[in-house]
Amino acid sequence: MTKQCIIVGGSHAGAQIAISLRTEGWDAGILVISNEAHLPYHRPPLSKGFVSGDKTLDDILLRPASYFEKRNIEFVFNVNVESIDRVNQSVVCSDGVTRSYSKLALATGARVRKIALPGDHLAGIHYLRSASDADAIRADARKANSAVIVGGGYIGLELAASFRKTGMSVTVLEMGSRVLARVAAAQVSDFYTRIHREEGVKIVTETSAESFDGMERVKAVRGTDGKNYDADIVIIGVGVIPNTELAGEAGLEINNGIVVDEYAQTSDPNIVAAGDCTFHPNKLLGHNLRLESVPNATEQAKSAAAWLCGNEKQYSSLPWFWSDQYDLKLQIAGVNTDYDQVIIRGNRESSRSMAAFYLKDGLVIAADCINRAPEFAAVKKALSKKLAINVTELANEAITPRDLIIEAN
């Protein structure tokens, strides 16, 4: 068998595995099989600069074609891997070709969660996950005066901000009692609700879509509150589902994602996995989890590539995330699961800046920092190095963020 690593998925993780394989010393073939038509690209701009037309696909490519060509990294586009034959170490692809591997990397990511409602076939109704999705949204948005966004998560709010910048009338329907309910404290939800309403966005909580009205194109969304909301374009953002079917059908262990260890190895020693599709351990947090973030995909991919090359590079990075809306940059350090206390720093009721610190048993476990880069840097450093944080002074802005950290002796 010719030595070759096949990477399934042209995602952040897939691209990083290919890049890191070369830096780790892999001198054989590398083939990335992607079901998209493009080289790997940055996904966060899709809901912001790309969908608004400020950026092109070339602007958001992770690397230009010349970069991959120089490193002999090959791509096959618009092709799905349909099955994995672990015994013969090969993959069967949708183009009818069976391709052999000596090592296999799964970077299959996640797909949008779809909803089935009357009228969901109408033109103008979109989900956002890929560049082609964003292209379609951008084309429709040029002709739209009103938008309804179903789901008040980060993607929905980012799109609301992008649409408002063009002067479009925007309504966000959130089935929960507040936006960002799954991922943020009530104080953070209230902050973003206030900002969006000040920017002209209509936010309706405890309401979701019941049906879509129109002839060939959507014209309105019927809410579960019995009201109609005008819509020339509709974006549905109600979460994602990890793409684990390929791995599961091949007999790999699945549990809320493809189960991997701290080196990104699956239950098959010749197969690694990285990115949104994995359920992995994190020693800093002390438990396993699945993450949907670019930093996670990037760092875990580095560990995966190292393992494939016979090196050990344990993945234990602190999870962190970001979101850009209007002039607000949210930076999140840590994971706020099971927090029992929130301490606020800054004026959340009238300013455009604040930080929310999440505590569990008296210790900081995460922070949401909005236009608060120093606080983000301080907490990220403390959590990454397991340094103590002066909890009693968290709300005291007379104390600099750097001085909140209690350095180890």
C-alpha positions in Angstrom: 0.0 0.0 0.0 1.2 3.5 -0.9 1.6 5.5 2.2 -1.1 8.2 2.3 -3.1 10.2 4.8 -6.7 10.9 3.7 -8.5 13.7 5.5 -12.2 13.7 5.3 -13.6 17.2 5.4 -12.2 20.6 4.1 -12.9 22.4 7.4 -10.8 24.3 9.8 -9.8 21.1 11.4 -9.2 19.3 8.1 -7.0 22.1 6.8 -5.0 22.3 10.0 -4.4 18.5 10.0 -3.0 18.8 6.5 -0.8 21.8 7.4 0.5 20.2 10.6 1.2 16.9 9.0 3.9 18.6 7.0 5.3 20.5 10.0 5.4 17.2 12.0 7.4 15.5 9.3 4.8 13.5 7.3 6.6 13.0 3.9 4.0 11.0 2.1 0.8 11.8 0.3 -1.9 14.0 1.8 -5.4 14.0 0.2 -8.2 16.1 1.5 -11.7 15.0 0.4 -14.2 17.9 0.7 -17.9 17.9 -0.1 -17.6 21.6 -0.9 -16.4 23.4 -4.0 -13.8 25.6 -2.3 -10.5 25.4 -0.5 -10.9 25.6 3.3 -12.0 29.0 4.5 -12.7 30.9 7.8 -16.3 30.2 8.8 -16.9 33.0 11.4 -17.0 35.7 8.7 -19.9 34.0 7.0 -22.4 35.6 9.3 -20.7 39.0 9.2 -18.4 40.4 6.5 -19.0 37.7 3.9 -22.8 37.7 4.0 -22.9 41.5 4.0 -20.7 41.6 0.9 -17.7 43.3 2.6 -15.5 40.2 2.0 -15.1 37.7 -0.9 -14.3 34.0 -0.6 -10.7 34.8 -1.5 -10.6 37.2 1.5 -11.5 34.4 3.9 -9.5 31.5 2.6 -7.4 29.8 5.3 -4.5 29.5 2.9 -4.2 30.3 -0.8 -4.0 27.5 -3.4 -0.3 28.1 -3.8 0.3 27.3 -0.1 -1.2 23.8 -0.4 0.4 23.2 -3.8 3.9 24.0 -2.5 3.4 21.4 0.3 2.0 18.7 -2.0 -1.4 18.7 -0.3 -4.0 17.6 -2.8 -7.8 18.2 -2.7 -10.8 16.5 -4.2 -13.8 18.8 -4.2 -17.6 18.2 -4.3 -17.1 14.6 -3.2 -18.6 12.8 -0.1 -17.0 9.8 1.6 -19.8 7.3 1.8 -18.2 4.6 3.8 -15.0 3.5 5.5 -13.5 0.0 5.1 -11.3 -0.3 8.2 -10.1 -3.8 7.3 -8.8 -2.8 3.9 -8.0 0.7 5.0 -10.0 2.4 2.2 -12.8 4.8 1.7 -15.6 4.6 -0.8 -16.5 8.0 -2.3 -19.5 9.4 -4.1 -17.6 9.9 -7.3 -17.3 6.1 -7.6 -13.7 5.9 -6.6 -12.3 3.8 -3.7 -9.3 5.4 -2.2 -6.7 3.7 0.0 -5.2 5.2 3.2 -2.5 4.3 5.6 -3.8 6.8 8.0 -7.2 8.4 8.1 -8.4 11.7 9.7 -12.0 12.6 10.2 -12.9 16.3 10.2 -16.5 15.9 9.3 -17.7 18.8 11.4 -21.4 19.4 12.1 -24.5 20.2 10.1 -27.4 22.6 10.8 -30.4 21.3 12.6 -33.4 21.7 10.3 -37.1 22.2 11.2 -40.1 20.9 9.3 -42.9 23.4 9.2 -45.7 24.3 6.7 -44.2 26.5 3.9 -40.6 25.5 4.6 -40.1 24.9 0.9 -40.6 28.5 -0.1 -37.7 30.5 -1.7 -36.0 32.9 0.7 -35.8 30.5 3.7 -32.1 29.8 4.6 -29.8 28.0 7.0 -26.2 29.2 7.4 -23.3 26.8 7.6 -21.2 27.0 4.5 -20.0 29.6 2.0 -22.6 28.5 -0.5 -25.3 29.1 2.1 -23.9 32.5 2.7 -23.8 33.2 -1.0 -27.5 32.4 -1.3 -28.3 34.6 1.7 -26.3 37.5 0.4 -28.1 37.3 -3.0 -31.5 37.3 -1.3 -30.6 40.0 1.2 -29.8 42.4 -1.6 -33.5 42.5 -2.5 -35.0 42.2 0.9 -36.5 44.9 3.1 -37.4 42.7 6.0 -35.9 39.7 7.7 -37.0 37.2 10.3 -34.3 35.2 12.1 -35.6 32.1 13.9 -33.3 31.4 16.9 -31.6 33.9 19.2 -28.2 32.3 19.4 -24.9 33.9 18.4 -25.2 33.1 14.7 -28.8 34.6 14.7 -27.7 37.7 16.5 -24.6 38.2 14.3 -26.9 38.0 11.2 -29.3 40.4 12.8 -26.4 42.9 13.3 -25.2 42.4 9.7 -28.7 42.9 8.3 -29.3 46.0 10.4 -26.2 47.6 9.0 -27.9 47.5 5.6 -31.0 49.2 6.9 -33.1 46.1 6.8 -36.0 45.6 9.2 -35.1 42.6 11.4 -37.1 40.5 13.8 -35.6 37.7 16.0 -37.9 35.0 17.2 -36.5 33.1 20.2 -38.5 30.2 21.6 -36.9 30.5 25.0 -37.5 33.2 27.6 -34.3 35.1 26.5 -31.7 35.1 23.8 -28.5 33.2 24.3 -30.2 31.2 27.1 -28.2 28.0 26.4 -24.8 29.7 26.4 -24.9 32.8 28.6 -26.1 34.2 31.9 -29.3 36.2 32.0 -27.2 39.4 32.5 -25.4 38.8 29.2 -28.7 38.0 27.5 -30.2 41.3 28.8 -27.2 43.2 27.6 -27.5 41.9 24.1 -31.2 42.3 24.0 -30.8 46.0 25.0 -28.1 46.6 22.4 -30.1 45.0 19.6 -33.2 46.8 20.4 -31.3 50.1 20.5 -30.0 49.2 17.0 -33.6 48.7 15.8 -33.9 44.9 16.0 -37.2 43.5 17.2 -36.6 40.7 19.6 -39.6 38.5 20.5 -39.1 35.8 23.1 -41.1 32.7 24.0 -42.0 32.6 20.4 -40.8 30.5 17.4 -42.0 29.9 13.9 -45.2 28.0 13.3 -45.4 28.3 9.5 -44.1 30.3 6.6 -46.5 32.2 4.3 -46.1 33.1 0.6 -46.7 31.8 -2.9 -43.3 31.0 -4.4 -41.3 33.1 -2.0 -41.7 33.6 1.7 -43.5 36.8 2.6 -44.2 36.3 6.3 -43.5 34.1 9.3 -46.4 32.9 11.4 -45.3 32.9 15.0 -46.4 30.5 17.7 -47.8 33.6 19.4 -50.3 33.8 16.6 -48.8 36.9 15.0 -47.5 37.4 11.5 -44.0 38.8 11.0 -43.1 40.3 7.6 -40.2 38.6 6.0 -38.6 38.9 2.5 -35.9 36.6 3.9 -35.8 34.1 6.7 -32.8 32.6 8.4 -33.2 29.6 10.7 -30.5 29.1 13.3 -31.6 26.4 15.9 -28.3 24.6 16.5 -26.2 22.0 14.8 -25.7 18.2 14.8 -22.3 16.6 14.8 -21.6 14.5 11.7 -20.8 11.1 13.2 -22.7 8.8 10.9 -19.7 7.9 8.8 -17.6 7.0 11.8 -20.5 5.2 13.5 -21.2 3.0 10.5 -17.5 2.1 10.5 -17.8 0.9 14.1 -15.9 3.7 15.8 -17.1 4.7 19.3 -19.7 7.4 19.3 -21.0 9.4 22.3 -22.2 12.9 21.6 -19.6 12.9 18.9 -16.7 10.7 17.7 -15.0 9.7 20.9 -11.2 10.5 20.9 -8.5 10.6 23.5 -6.2 13.5 24.4 -4.2 12.9 21.2 -7.3 12.9 19.0 -7.1 9.1 18.4 -10.3 7.3 17.8 -11.0 3.7 18.8 -9.1 2.7 15.7 -5.3 3.3 15.9 -5.1 4.3 12.3 -7.9 6.9 12.5 -7.9 10.3 14.2 -10.7 12.9 14.4 -10.7 16.6 15.2 -13.1 19.5 15.4 -16.8 20.0 16.0 -17.5 16.3 15.4 -15.5 15.0 18.4 -16.2 14.2 22.0 -12.9 14.6 23.8 -11.2 14.9 27.2 -9.9 18.2 28.5 -7.6 18.0 31.5 -8.0 21.7 32.3 -11.7 21.3 32.7 -11.6 17.8 34.1 -14.2 16.2 31.9 -15.1 15.3 28.3 -17.0 17.6 26.0 -17.8 18.5 22.5 -17.0 22.0 21.3 -18.0 24.1 18.3 -15.2 26.6 18.0 -12.4 27.5 15.7 -9.7 27.4 18.4 -10.7 23.9 19.4 -10.7 22.7 15.8 -7.2 24.2 15.2 -5.5 22.9 18.4 -7.1 19.5 18.3 -6.0 19.1 14.7 -2.4 19.8 15.6 -2.6 17.0 18.2 -4.1 14.7 15.6 -1.4 15.4 13.0 1.3 14.9 15.6 -0.1 11.5 16.5 -0.3 10.4 12.9 3.4 11.2 12.6 4.3 9.2 15.7 4.6 12.2 18.0 2.6 12.9 21.2 1.1 16.4 21.5 -1.6 16.3 24.1 -4.6 18.5 23.5 -5.6 20.3 26.7 -6.2 23.9 25.6 -8.6 26.2 27.4 -11.7 26.5 25.3 -12.3 30.1 24.0 -14.7 31.6 21.6 -15.7 35.0 20.1 -18.6 36.8 18.5 -18.7 40.2 16.7 -21.9 42.2 16.6 -22.0 45.9 15.7 -19.0 47.5 17.5 -19.1 44.8 20.2 -16.4 42.1 20.4 -17.4 39.3 22.7 -14.5 37.1 23.9 -15.3 34.0 26.0 -12.7 32.2 28.1 -13.6 28.8 29.6 -16.9 26.9 29.7 -19.6 28.0 32.0 -21.3 24.6 32.5 -23.0 24.3 36.0 -22.0 27.7 37.3 -23.7 28.8 40.5 -22.8 32.5 40.7 -22.3 35.3 38.2 -20.3 38.5 39.0 -20.7 41.5 36.7 -17.9 44.0 36.0 -19.0 47.2 34.3 -22.4 48.9 33.6 -24.5 46.4 31.7 -27.6 48.6 31.7 -26.3 51.6 29.7 -22.8 51.0 28.4 -21.5 48.9 25.4 -19.0 47.1 27.5 -19.1 44.6 30.4 -17.7 41.3 31.7 -19.6 38.4 33.3 -17.5 36.1 35.4 -19.0 32.6 36.0 -18.2 30.9 39.3 -18.6 27.4 40.7 -18.0 26.7 44.3 -16.4 30.1 44.7 -13.9 29.7 41.8 -14.0 31.4 38.4 -14.6 28.8 35.6 -15.4 31.1 32.7 -15.9 34.7 31.6 -17.8 36.6 28.9 -15.9 39.8 28.0 -17.7 42.3 25.8 -15.3 45.0 24.6 -13.2 44.0 27.6 -10.0 42.6 26.1 -7.9 43.0 29.3 -10.4 41.0 31.3 -10.4 38.3 28.7 -6.6 38.1 28.6 -6.4 37.9 32.4 -9.0 35.2 32.8 -7.7 33.2 29.9 -4.2 33.3 31.4 -5.4 32.4 34.9 -7.6 29.5 33.7 -5.0 28.2 31.3 -2.2 28.2 34.0 -4.6 27.3 36.9 -3.8 30.5 38.7 -6.1 31.9 41.4 -8.3 34.9 40.7 -9.2 37.4 43.4 -13.0 36.9 43.4 -13.8 39.6 45.9 -12.4 42.3 43.6 -13.9 41.1 40.3 -16.5 43.8 40.2 -14.1 46.5 41.3 -13.0 48.4 38.2 -10.4 50.3 40.3 -8.4 47.0 40.3 -6.8 46.3 36.9 -7.7 43.0 35.3 -4.0 41.9 35.5 -4.0 42.6 39.2 -7.0 40.2 39.7 -4.6 37.3 39.1 -2.9 35.8 42.1 0.4 34.6 40.6 1.8 31.3 41.9 4.9 31.5 44.0 
